[in-house]
Each structure stands twice: as C-alpha cells, then as structure tokens.
Amino acid sequence: MTIWCSGASTCALSIRVGDGFCMPFCVPDALLALRVRVRGLGDVKGTICNDCLVISFCGPCAVCQMQRELYAMGL
C-alpha cells in the first residue's frame, strides 16, 4: 500500500498515532514529525538526525517501519 498510495498510508499512520487524517497535508515535514512521535510512543532510541536521513533517502521504507513499530506496540 505504501508504494502505490503513499498519501493514504501516511494518513493511516497519522490516525494510528492520534493525529488527524489531514495532518500529513497540513504540517511541513509531516513524516519527520510522525517518526519522532512513533519513537516517543514506543520509547525507541534514535536521533532526529537519523530520522531526517531515513526519511530523506527512503520515505516509503520509513512509513513501513513506523507501521510495523506501531503494530508491535499494539496500536
């Protein structure tokens, strides 16, 4: 789903973390904000620099990773 319709996947991710459906369209660098939020929810170690690099080089991979993390957390 992420490869063919990344917008829908990002919106679904936003809803799962408690943000609105429109958050990815209204917030600049929404993927970065979502990644930081997911790391905070799951107490996942990492840095903002690593988050920026992952999102810059492979955004769809980052979305898939966040979806898996939320699934593992039970969210």
Beta strands, then each sheet from edge to edge (+ up, - down):
end
